[in-house]
Amino acid sequence: MNVTTTIDGTRASLTPHGDIDFDTLSSLRAAVDALPEHVTELQWDLRHTTFMDVAGLHLLFAPADRVGAARTTTVTGLHPQALRLLLLATDVHPTAIDVSRLFPDTLNTLPG
């Protein structure tokens, strides 16, 4: 899995190139673990990820001790399949999975 990392001050953007599944999960977690401690905002840019399975949920909703207690995570560039997976996970586990924290500005602009 090729992951492009861009750091600007306290913000990092990680852009994976390819599918997110259990075969690629360890390299994606390694990219997060390699971020400097001063990074407090992590954005996953998924424009080059056309498929994501449940491993993507593990990645995006990792426990705070794995990602950093003070680090916020957002997502951009979601393809329809990944968005459907996130919304389905929210329907199944509404108290455990809060997708509004991943893309709060997007949800505020959706109709009705």
C-alpha atoms as an extended CHARMM CRD file, in Angstrom:
* protein
*
       112  EXT
         1         1  MET       CA              0.0000000000        0.0000000000        0.0000000000  PROA      1               0.0000000000
         2         2  ASN       CA              1.3760000000        3.3630000000       -1.0200000000  PROA      2               0.0000000000
         3         3  VAL       CA              0.3990000000        6.1890000000        1.3610000000  PROA      3               0.0000000000
         4         4  THR       CA              1.2040000000        9.8180000000        0.6740000000  PROA      4               0.0000000000
         5         5  THR       CA              1.7320000000       11.8260000000        3.8620000000  PROA      5               0.0000000000
         6         6  THR       CA              1.5870000000       15.6140000000        3.9440000000  PROA      6               0.0000000000
         7         7  ILE       CA              2.2240000000       17.5220000000        7.1570000000  PROA      7               0.0000000000
         8         8  ASP       CA              1.3880000000       21.2020000000        7.5690000000  PROA      8               0.0000000000
         9         9  GLY       CA              1.9710000000       22.4190000000       11.1040000000  PROA      9               0.0000000000
        10        10  THR       CA             -0.2150000000       20.3720000000       13.4290000000  PROA      10              0.0000000000
        11        11  ARG       CA             -2.2590000000       18.8790000000       10.5770000000  PROA      11              0.0000000000
        12        12  ALA       CA             -1.4280000000       15.7230000000        8.6270000000  PROA      12              0.0000000000
        13        13  SER       CA             -3.1400000000       14.3770000000        5.5360000000  PROA      13              0.0000000000
        14        14  LEU       CA             -2.7420000000       10.6950000000        4.6790000000  PROA      14              0.0000000000
        15        15  THR       CA             -3.7430000000        9.5960000000        1.1840000000  PROA      15              0.0000000000
        16        16  PRO       CA             -3.7760000000        5.8330000000        0.6120000000  PROA      16              0.0000000000
        17        17  HSD       CA             -3.5600000000        4.6270000000       -2.9750000000  PROA      17              0.0000000000
        18        18  GLY       CA             -5.5860000000        1.4240000000       -3.2250000000  PROA      18              0.0000000000
        19        19  ASP       CA             -8.1460000000       -0.6050000000       -1.3270000000  PROA      19              0.0000000000
        20        20  ILE       CA             -8.4020000000       -0.5920000000        2.4520000000  PROA      20              0.0000000000
        21        21  ASP       CA             -8.7180000000       -4.1380000000        3.7730000000  PROA      21              0.0000000000
        22        22  PHE       CA             -7.0470000000       -6.3190000000        6.3770000000  PROA      22              0.0000000000
        23        23  ASP       CA             -4.0580000000       -6.8790000000        4.0640000000  PROA      23              0.0000000000
        24        24  THR       CA             -3.3320000000       -3.1270000000        3.9890000000  PROA      24              0.0000000000
        25        25  LEU       CA             -4.4400000000       -2.2130000000        7.5280000000  PROA      25              0.0000000000
        26        26  SER       CA             -1.0230000000       -2.7100000000        9.1400000000  PROA      26              0.0000000000
        27        27  SER       CA              0.7510000000       -0.4110000000        6.6820000000  PROA      27              0.0000000000
        28        28  LEU       CA             -1.9300000000        2.2590000000        7.1610000000  PROA      28              0.0000000000
        29        29  ARG       CA             -1.6130000000        2.0260000000       10.9420000000  PROA      29              0.0000000000
        30        30  ALA       CA              2.1670000000        2.2680000000       10.5590000000  PROA      30              0.0000000000
        31        31  ALA       CA              1.7000000000        5.5220000000        8.6040000000  PROA      31              0.0000000000
        32        32  VAL       CA             -0.3910000000        6.9080000000       11.4730000000  PROA      32              0.0000000000
        33        33  ASP       CA              2.0820000000        5.6830000000       14.0970000000  PROA      33              0.0000000000
        34        34  ALA       CA              4.9240000000        7.4000000000       12.1890000000  PROA      34              0.0000000000
        35        35  LEU       CA              3.2990000000       10.8250000000       12.4840000000  PROA      35              0.0000000000
        36        36  PRO       CA              5.0860000000       13.2710000000       14.7900000000  PROA      36              0.0000000000
        37        37  GLU       CA              3.5540000000       13.7690000000       18.2280000000  PROA      37              0.0000000000
        38        38  HSD       CA              2.7810000000       17.4320000000       17.5170000000  PROA      38              0.0000000000
        39        39  VAL       CA              0.1960000000       16.4160000000       14.8720000000  PROA      39              0.0000000000
        40        40  THR       CA             -3.2300000000       16.9830000000       16.4290000000  PROA      40              0.0000000000
        41        41  GLU       CA             -5.3880000000       16.7900000000       13.2670000000  PROA      41              0.0000000000
        42        42  LEU       CA             -5.3860000000       13.7620000000       10.9880000000  PROA      42              0.0000000000
        43        43  GLN       CA             -7.2580000000       13.8190000000        7.6930000000  PROA      43              0.0000000000
        44        44  TRP       CA             -7.7000000000       10.6810000000        5.6180000000  PROA      44              0.0000000000
        45        45  ASP       CA             -7.9910000000       11.6200000000        1.9470000000  PROA      45              0.0000000000
        46        46  LEU       CA             -9.6980000000        8.5950000000        0.3840000000  PROA      46              0.0000000000
        47        47  ARG       CA            -10.0600000000        9.8520000000       -3.1930000000  PROA      47              0.0000000000
        48        48  HSD       CA             -7.7500000000        7.0460000000       -4.4310000000  PROA      48              0.0000000000
        49        49  THR       CA             -9.5330000000        4.3650000000       -2.3800000000  PROA      49              0.0000000000
        50        50  THR       CA            -12.4600000000        2.8670000000       -4.2700000000  PROA      50              0.0000000000
        51        51  PHE       CA            -13.0460000000       -0.0440000000       -1.8710000000  PROA      51              0.0000000000
        52        52  MET       CA            -12.9720000000       -0.2740000000        1.9160000000  PROA      52              0.0000000000
        53        53  ASP       CA            -14.0580000000       -3.2280000000        4.0190000000  PROA      53              0.0000000000
        54        54  VAL       CA            -14.5250000000       -3.4750000000        7.7840000000  PROA      54              0.0000000000
        55        55  ALA       CA            -10.7710000000       -2.9020000000        8.2100000000  PROA      55              0.0000000000
        56        56  GLY       CA            -11.4650000000        0.7210000000        7.2910000000  PROA      56              0.0000000000
        57        57  LEU       CA            -13.7660000000        0.9760000000       10.3040000000  PROA      57              0.0000000000
        58        58  HSD       CA            -10.9680000000       -0.3270000000       12.5060000000  PROA      58              0.0000000000
        59        59  LEU       CA             -8.6520000000        2.2770000000       11.0210000000  PROA      59              0.0000000000
        60        60  LEU       CA            -11.0000000000        5.2580000000       11.2710000000  PROA      60              0.0000000000
        61        61  PHE       CA            -12.3840000000        4.3860000000       14.6960000000  PROA      61              0.0000000000
        62        62  ALA       CA             -9.1420000000        3.2430000000       16.3270000000  PROA      62              0.0000000000
        63        63  PRO       CA             -8.9490000000        3.6270000000       20.0950000000  PROA      63              0.0000000000
        64        64  ALA       CA             -7.5690000000        6.9870000000       21.2140000000  PROA      64              0.0000000000
        65        65  ASP       CA             -4.3910000000        5.4380000000       22.6470000000  PROA      65              0.0000000000
        66        66  ARG       CA             -3.4890000000        4.1830000000       19.1730000000  PROA      66              0.0000000000
        67        67  VAL       CA             -4.1040000000        7.4480000000       17.3390000000  PROA      67              0.0000000000
        68        68  GLY       CA             -3.2440000000        9.8890000000       20.0960000000  PROA      68              0.0000000000
        69        69  ALA       CA             -5.6150000000       11.1370000000       22.7610000000  PROA      69              0.0000000000
        70        70  ALA       CA             -5.6950000000       14.7280000000       21.4880000000  PROA      70              0.0000000000
        71        71  ARG       CA             -5.7670000000       13.9220000000       17.7600000000  PROA      71              0.0000000000
        72        72  THR       CA             -8.9610000000       14.5180000000       15.7710000000  PROA      72              0.0000000000
        73        73  THR       CA             -9.6380000000       12.4710000000       12.6650000000  PROA      73              0.0000000000
        74        74  THR       CA            -11.5940000000       13.5520000000        9.5880000000  PROA      74              0.0000000000
        75        75  VAL       CA            -12.2160000000       12.0250000000        6.1690000000  PROA      75              0.0000000000
        76        76  THR       CA            -12.4630000000       13.5150000000        2.6940000000  PROA      76              0.0000000000
        77        77  GLY       CA            -12.8420000000       12.0790000000       -0.7910000000  PROA      77              0.0000000000
        78        78  LEU       CA            -15.1180000000        9.1890000000        0.1680000000  PROA      78              0.0000000000
        79        79  HSD       CA            -16.3430000000        7.0500000000       -2.7010000000  PROA      79              0.0000000000
        80        80  PRO       CA            -19.9560000000        5.7900000000       -2.5320000000  PROA      80              0.0000000000
        81        81  GLN       CA            -19.0410000000        2.2740000000       -1.3730000000  PROA      81              0.0000000000
        82        82  ALA       CA            -17.0350000000        3.5350000000        1.6120000000  PROA      82              0.0000000000
        83        83  LEU       CA            -19.7510000000        6.0190000000        2.5380000000  PROA      83              0.0000000000
        84        84  ARG       CA            -22.3690000000        3.2350000000        2.4540000000  PROA      84              0.0000000000
        85        85  LEU       CA            -20.1530000000        1.1200000000        4.7310000000  PROA      85              0.0000000000
        86        86  LEU       CA            -19.8020000000        3.9600000000        7.2400000000  PROA      86              0.0000000000
        87        87  LEU       CA            -23.5370000000        4.6920000000        7.2360000000  PROA      87              0.0000000000
        88        88  LEU       CA            -24.3860000000        0.9890000000        7.6050000000  PROA      88              0.0000000000
        89        89  ALA       CA            -21.9910000000        0.6990000000       10.5330000000  PROA      89              0.0000000000
        90        90  THR       CA            -23.6760000000        3.6960000000       12.1350000000  PROA      90              0.0000000000
        91        91  ASP       CA            -27.0960000000        2.0710000000       11.7020000000  PROA      91              0.0000000000
        92        92  VAL       CA            -25.8850000000       -1.1890000000       13.2410000000  PROA      92              0.0000000000
        93        93  HSD       CA            -23.8780000000        0.3700000000       16.1140000000  PROA      93              0.0000000000
        94        94  PRO       CA            -25.1930000000        3.9290000000       16.5910000000  PROA      94              0.0000000000
        95        95  THR       CA            -23.6530000000        4.3760000000       20.0350000000  PROA      95              0.0000000000
        96        96  ALA       CA            -20.2350000000        2.9700000000       19.0980000000  PROA      96              0.0000000000
        97        97  ILE       CA            -19.6870000000        4.5680000000       15.6940000000  PROA      97              0.0000000000
        98        98  ASP       CA            -20.1660000000        8.3000000000       15.2760000000  PROA      98              0.0000000000
        99        99  VAL       CA            -19.4160000000        9.2100000000       11.6590000000  PROA      99              0.0000000000
       100       100  SER       CA            -20.3250000000       12.8450000000       12.2780000000  PROA      100             0.0000000000
       101       101  ARG       CA            -16.8890000000       13.3240000000       13.8420000000  PROA      101             0.0000000000
       102       102  LEU       CA            -15.2180000000       12.1560000000       10.6180000000  PROA      102             0.0000000000
       103       103  PHE       CA            -16.8790000000       14.7030000000        8.3560000000  PROA      103             0.0000000000
       104       104  PRO       CA            -18.8860000000       17.1400000000       10.4980000000  PROA      104             0.0000000000
       105       105  ASP       CA            -19.0740000000       19.8850000000        7.8610000000  PROA      105             0.0000000000
       106       106  THR       CA            -20.4250000000       17.4820000000        5.2220000000  PROA      106             0.0000000000
       107       107  LEU       CA            -23.2770000000       16.1300000000        7.3450000000  PROA      107             0.0000000000
       108       108  ASN       CA            -24.4260000000       19.6540000000        8.1740000000  PROA      108             0.0000000000
       109       109  THR       CA            -24.9850000000       20.3650000000        4.4650000000  PROA      109             0.0000000000
       110       110  LEU       CA            -27.0170000000       17.2440000000        3.6110000000  PROA      110             0.0000000000
       111       111  PRO       CA            -30.7080000000       17.8290000000        2.8530000000  PROA      111             0.0000000000
       112       112  GLY       CA            -33.4560000000       16.9670000000        5.3170000000  PROA      112             0.0000000000
